[in-house]
């Protein structure tokens, strides 16, 4: 994927390295998770109160009490060095590219596109939709219109899900931005109002339609970005399709439990996800992404 010459987005909020003030760890957290020792519970609260009363920086006092290794990173999977800077740079470029594409598309519809914020985190994060751990995976929160991403997920995508490549990673970001597009278009409001009147199986099917449309929107982005800025290189399309297939409900359930339960699907099968991503990629038309009235998902 040709991305290095692309514009960088300013809509990145980097929360990595921000520990939990309660001292709670996050299972499966990324490289910026912190391990605290020596102070906890009521003792932690007392230290903070005393520090504030006497005009002392609480973090300095806590570090002195806990010892020199208390704030040492648990993992070096994402370092603060060159690799980390490059990955953050890549995410910023992809986000900027989605901004450029969707601003153009919304202008054609006489609408205004509001850029989402992409929050980088590790371990766990608090959003307007509640608290989420890294294991949740990347997600979009309509409540604050932010995309949340632990960069360690890209390692999972490559190693665990066998879907490596920079365009596979770009697909993940574009999919979450696709949910932002749904929010701005009012689709999510309609879905939420309908979901409460459905039984569990029907609500799950509605969720599948939402996710497949976001896949299609990711394809629409790739179509327009490539036509305008020639971002695609040989093998990129295959990387994106492999990523879409890797996170299909059927594949994930078979890997996790050895069998599939279609009535519990919430994101769509591997075949469905690749089909709708490819559809958006080939046509570049939002009208072709109407999963809610499609004859076949």
C-alpha positions in Angstrom: 0.0 0.0 0.0 1.4 3.4 -1.0 0.9 5.5 2.1 4.1 7.2 3.1 3.5 10.3 1.0 -0.1 10.7 2.3 -1.4 13.4 4.5 -1.4 12.9 8.3 -4.5 13.3 10.3 -4.6 15.5 13.4 -7.5 13.6 14.8 -5.5 11.1 16.8 -5.8 10.9 20.5 -3.0 8.8 22.0 -4.0 7.3 25.4 -1.3 4.6 25.4 0.7 4.5 28.6 -2.1 6.0 30.7 -2.5 3.6 33.6 -5.6 3.0 35.6 -5.8 5.3 38.6 -7.2 2.4 40.6 -4.1 0.3 39.9 -6.2 -2.4 38.1 -4.4 -4.4 35.4 -5.9 -5.3 32.1 -5.6 -8.9 31.1 -4.1 -9.3 27.6 -3.1 -5.7 27.5 -0.7 -4.2 25.0 2.8 -2.9 25.4 2.0 0.2 27.3 0.2 -1.5 30.2 1.6 -0.6 33.6 2.2 -2.6 36.7 1.9 -0.8 40.0 3.0 -2.2 43.3 3.2 -1.0 46.9 0.0 1.2 47.1 -3.5 0.2 46.4 -7.2 0.6 47.4 -7.7 3.1 50.3 -4.0 3.7 50.6 -3.9 5.0 47.0 -6.8 7.4 47.7 -5.1 8.7 50.9 -1.8 9.3 49.1 -3.5 11.3 46.3 -5.6 13.4 48.8 -2.5 14.2 50.9 -0.5 15.0 47.8 -3.1 17.4 46.6 -3.4 19.1 50.0 0.3 19.7 50.2 0.7 20.7 46.6 2.8 17.7 45.6 2.5 15.9 42.2 0.7 12.6 43.1 2.5 10.6 40.4 5.9 11.5 41.9 4.8 10.5 45.4 3.3 7.3 44.1 6.5 6.4 42.2 8.6 7.0 45.3 6.4 4.8 47.4 6.1 2.0 44.9 9.7 1.8 43.9 11.7 2.5 40.8 10.2 -0.5 38.9 6.6 0.2 39.7 5.8 1.9 36.4 7.9 -0.4 34.2 6.1 -1.5 31.0 4.9 -5.1 31.2 5.6 -5.8 27.6 7.7 -4.4 24.8 5.5 -5.6 22.0 5.0 -2.0 21.0 8.1 0.0 21.8 8.4 3.8 21.9 11.0 3.5 19.1 11.0 3.6 15.3 8.6 0.7 14.8 6.0 2.3 17.0 6.4 5.7 15.5 6.0 4.3 12.0 2.8 2.3 12.9 1.3 5.4 14.5 2.2 7.3 11.3 0.6 4.7 9.2 -2.7 4.9 11.2 -2.7 8.6 10.9 -2.3 8.5 7.1 -5.1 5.9 6.7 -7.4 8.0 8.9 -6.6 11.1 6.9 -7.3 9.3 3.7 -10.7 8.2 4.9 -11.4 11.8 5.9 -10.5 13.1 2.4 -12.7 10.4 0.8 -15.7 10.8 2.9 -15.6 14.5 2.9 -15.9 14.3 -0.9 -18.6 11.8 -0.8 -20.7 13.8 1.7 -20.2 16.9 -0.4 -21.8 15.1 -3.3 -24.8 14.3 -1.2 -25.0 18.0 0.1 -24.1 16.8 3.5 -21.3 17.7 6.0 -18.8 15.1 7.0 -17.5 15.4 10.6 -14.1 13.7 11.1 -14.1 11.1 13.8 -11.3 10.9 16.4 -9.2 7.8 16.5 -8.1 6.8 20.0 -5.0 4.7 20.5 -4.9 2.7 23.7 -3.5 -0.4 25.2 -4.9 -2.8 27.8 -8.2 -1.1 28.2 -10.0 2.1 27.5 -13.0 4.1 28.7 -15.4 5.4 26.1 -18.9 6.9 26.0 -20.0 3.4 25.3 -18.4 2.0 28.5 -15.2 0.3 29.4 -13.5 -2.1 26.9 -10.5 -4.3 27.1 -8.0 -5.0 24.3 -9.7 -8.4 23.8 -12.8 -6.6 22.5 -10.8 -5.6 19.4 -11.1 -2.3 17.5 -14.5 -0.6 17.9 -16.4 2.5 17.1 -18.5 4.3 19.8 -21.4 6.4 18.4 -21.8 8.1 21.8 -18.6 10.1 21.3 -18.0 9.4 17.6 -14.6 8.0 18.2 -12.8 4.9 16.8 -10.8 2.9 19.5 -7.8 0.9 18.5 -5.1 -1.0 20.4 -2.2 -1.3 17.9 -1.4 -4.8 19.3 -4.5 -5.9 17.4 -2.5 -5.7 14.2 -0.1 -8.3 15.6 -3.2 -10.5 16.3 -4.4 -9.9 12.8 -1.1 -11.0 11.3 -0.2 -13.9 13.6 -3.4 -15.3 15.1 -5.7 -14.6 12.2 -3.2 -15.1 9.4 -4.1 -11.9 7.7 -0.9 -9.8 7.5 -0.2 -6.7 5.5 -0.6 -3.0 5.7 -3.8 -3.0 3.6 -5.3 -5.6 5.9 -4.7 -3.1 8.7 -6.1 -0.3 6.6 -9.3 -2.3 6.1 -9.7 -2.6 9.9 -9.6 1.2 10.3 -11.8 1.8 7.3 -14.4 -0.6 8.6 -14.6 1.2 11.9 -14.8 4.6 10.1 -17.6 3.0 8.1 -19.6 2.8 11.3 -19.0 6.5 11.7 -20.4 7.1 8.3 -23.5 5.1 9.3 -23.9 7.3 12.3 -23.7 10.5 10.4 -26.2 9.2 7.8 -28.7 8.4 10.5 -28.5 4.7 9.9 -27.5 3.8 13.4 -30.4 5.7 14.9 -32.8 3.8 12.8 -31.1 0.5 13.7 -31.2 1.2 17.4 -34.8 2.1 17.4 -35.7 -1.1 15.6 -33.4 -3.4 17.6 -35.4 -3.0 20.7 -38.5 -4.4 19.1 -36.9 -7.6 17.8 -36.1 -10.9 19.4 -32.5 -12.0 19.9 -32.1 -13.8 16.6 -33.6 -11.0 14.5 -31.5 -8.4 16.4 -28.4 -10.4 15.7 -29.3 -10.5 12.0 -29.8 -6.8 12.0 -26.3 -6.4 13.5 -24.9 -8.6 10.7 -26.4 -6.1 8.2 -24.8 -3.2 10.0 -21.4 -4.9 10.0 -21.6 -5.9 6.4 -22.5 -2.4 5.3 -19.4 -1.1 7.2 -17.4 -3.6 5.2 -18.9 -2.3 2.0 -18.2 1.3 3.1 -14.6 0.3 3.7 -14.5 -1.0 0.1 -16.0 2.3 -1.1 -13.2 4.2 0.6 -10.5 2.0 -1.0 -12.1 2.5 -4.4 -12.1 6.3 -4.3 -8.8 6.5 -2.5 -7.1 4.4 -5.2 -8.7 6.4 -8.0 -7.7 9.7 -6.5 -4.3 8.8 -4.9 -3.3 5.4 -6.3 -2.8 3.8 -2.9 -3.1 0.2 -4.0 -0.2 -2.0 -4.8 -0.1 -5.6 -6.1 -1.5 -7.9 -3.5 -3.3 -5.3 -1.5 -6.8 -6.3 -2.5 -6.0 -9.9 -1.5 -4.7 -8.6 1.9 -8.0 -6.8 2.5 -10.1 -9.7 1.5 -8.1 -12.1 3.7 -8.6 -9.7 6.7 -12.4 -9.6 6.0 -12.5 -13.4 5.8 -10.4 -13.8 8.9 -12.9 -12.1 11.2 -16.0 -13.9 9.9 -18.3 -15.2 12.6 -18.2 -18.8 11.2 -14.4 -18.9 11.2 -14.0 -17.3 14.6 -16.6 -19.6 16.2 -15.0 -22.7 14.6 -11.6 -21.7 15.9 -12.9 -20.9 19.4 -15.4 -23.7 20.0 -15.1 -26.2 17.1 -18.6 -25.6 15.7 -20.7 -22.7 14.4 -24.0 -21.4 15.6 -25.5 -19.2 12.8 -28.3 -17.8 15.0 -25.6 -16.1 17.2 -23.8 -14.4 14.3 -23.4 -10.7 14.7 -20.9 -9.7 12.1 -21.5 -12.1 9.2 -19.7 -15.1 7.7 -16.3 -14.9 6.0 -17.9 -15.3 2.6 -20.4 -12.5 3.4 -17.7 -10.1 4.7 -15.5 -10.6 1.7 -18.5 -10.3 -0.7 -19.6 -6.9 0.7 -16.1 -5.5 1.0 -15.4 -6.5 -2.6 -18.7 -5.0 -3.7 -17.8 -1.6 -2.3 -14.3 -1.9 -3.6 -15.5 -2.7 -7.2 -18.3 -0.2 -7.5 -17.4 2.7 -5.2 -21.1 3.5 -4.8 -22.8 3.9 -1.4 -26.1 2.8 -2.9 -24.6 -0.6 -3.6 -24.0 -1.0 0.1 -27.7 -1.3 1.1 -27.4 -4.5 3.1 -30.8 -3.9 4.7 -32.7 -4.4 1.5 -30.4 -6.9 -0.2 -31.8 -10.1 -1.7 -28.7 -11.9 -0.4 -26.3 -11.1 2.3 
